[in-house]
Amino acid sequence: MENILRDAHNRIIRDLRVSLTDRCNFRCFYCLPNGEPPLARKDTILTFEEIARICEIFVSLGVEKIRLTGGEPLLRRDVEKLVEKPALLKVPSSKFQVPSEEENNPKAESRKPKLIDLALTTNGFSLVKRAKELKRAGLDRVTISLDSLKKDNFKRMTGVDKLEEVLEAIKAAKNADLNPIKINAVIVRGYNDDELVDFARFARENDLAMRFIEYMPLDSAHEWKREQVVSAKEIFAKINEVFPLELKDASRGNETAWKYKFKDASKGEIGIIAPVTEMFCGACSRIRLTADGQICTCLFSVKEHNLRDILRSGATRAEIVDFIKDVVFQKEPRHYINDAKFAPASRSMSFIGG
Ligand code: SAM
């Protein structure tokens, strides 16, 4: 059997998103406006050792990118210690940590580590004091959420008065060389669609990769309205009018964003992620692991797959691999946001891991 994760639609999984916690200290209206739903019991949350073991198995099955997320991943205590573990999967095989049950397995020894990219998505609130340590632990880069450049609007959108802290976090990430730094902004009509050009200017002046994300129906309050979605087309047009843009690559590959450079060769990059108006499920290479050890095959899955219990039942590596392969095979062909019968995901983006 091939040693790769392929679904029933012939898509290969290369990208694992691992949620480290279901807790978050921001109250973004498009995600967790009313705070977290009841938190998972502490003993159901995966330990660092369990996360490390799962990452190692996924990498052995062809995953090349791991993104640590949440909830707010920096709320997890000693996250630097966790980062050190998957970071080992990037270094030459002498340091590759093969679980003890595999130590005498010649096939396991010959496996080559293939992790290429270890990233973390954060709201940035405690990054200033942790950026250097995260880099030292082996983190390659960060994505920082920033929904407004205006103090009042930032508070309106995120529920917290922390714009200055997030701007400082971006500087700290740069100083720690957590590059390329991406900045995520969810664009919502009536909230921050008037800031598109300001964001583009911010990207140019600070040499950052802005990522504009269409608002998806993943908010825990289920208040998403189609009229609030600002389409990729509109985002592009508004920026292009002031700062002409040029597509970087003719193909998006399995990336989520169409990437643009500025025609005047300025620094910075614009990326537009359009899951609602330009669905890209056909090229999806992603799979998600929740903080309590459930595999989600799609952000909009209504079914989760309990990897934690398999892991804790004393299953062998082969059994765990079989389980993961079987789950991947069930990955949904696409999301159904635009269908009349659309049903919201079982849990909010914050729990699934954005
Ligand atoms: N706490 C971290 C943060 O704020 O970046 C990581 C988790 S957060 C769920 C990950 C990303 O999901 C953020 O960039 C956030 O803006 C995005 N997100 C959350 N809800 C969304 C929604 N309804 N539509 C589009 N993006 C969303």
Residues whose N, C-alpha, C, O or C-beta is under 5 A from the ligand:
A	BS01	SAM	Y30 C31 T69 G70 G71 E72 T121 T122 N123 S145 N184 V186 I213 E214 Y215 M216 L218 D219 M349 S350 G354
